């Protein structure tokens, strides 16, 4: 059940039933339970919240970064914490995949959360569950919805660099490719649009928008769907020559650190930062356009759908029961 947001009661009840019964679950998700740590580590949410609040004092981007980290974990091998594993004699880390290298961040904060939890309840809370809880707390602390996070994931003992390079959605993907990648993990159009709405907070590097500004689809011209005023603003931050490819830009130029529906109103004004953002509305015959319109006009509908989509994503092939392990260190397999 989604909590902390005043929705219609029927919708909340249905969502609770879906989670409890594993409806729409992705392999083993029926074994997940939002009360999983109630006895073994009852303070888990408070501990995660405390560490994240402290981290946010020094890094305003961290809430968005942790939400993205969970996303990039679940699309590769399921939500098993594989993205956290460092290189070793047996592991080729996903951190150096093209979509992740010098892009995903928040690993030290995850380590801080893990250290705090190991002190409170050693050997109990998995790194995969830390990512899931951290994403929910990050959204909530940024003004977004709250939801009861199904828990009980265990950590994987492998990583998959090849899968990370091929399966993760790209900021340059067109709508057809985005839909294909989401469908491959059991997610549909509403999940795609709702989860893309996480770009309502956070920052992105110039390297992800320069093609749209100067050479869209190798035409030597800007993306015609990009609002002229917004393009000029971005060109000032990301000049064609001698620019810093790593310079940061707000994904949402209106409320960059708040979790709200402005991402969707930005799309309606042709001010989506990434090609993959604007594709949701601008792609010819886009089946996602109506969903964008709904979320742009109804923030509560967006919040409901986002919470449901995060639960769906968190249910992608979790390891449960005797599968996997609970890592003592999120960057290493136990005993390595």
Buried (B, 14 or more C-beta within 10 A) or exposed (E): BBEEBEBEEEBBEBBBEBBBEBEBBBBBBBBBBBEBBEEEBEBBBEBBBBBBEEBBEEEEBBBBBBBBBBBBBBBBBBBBBBBBBBEEEEBBBBBEBEBBEEBBBBBEBBBBBBEBBBEBBEBBBBBBBBBBBBBBBBBBBBBBBBBBBBBBBBBBBEBBBEBBBBBBBBBBBBBEBBBEBBEEBBBBBBBBBBBBBBBBBBBBBBBBBBBBBBBBEEEEEBBEBBBEEBBEBBBEBBBEEEBEEEBEBBBBBBBBBEBBBBBBBBBBEBBBBBBBBBBBBBBEEBBBBEBBBBBBEBBBBBBBBBBBBBBBBBBBBBBBEEBBBBBBBBBBBEEB
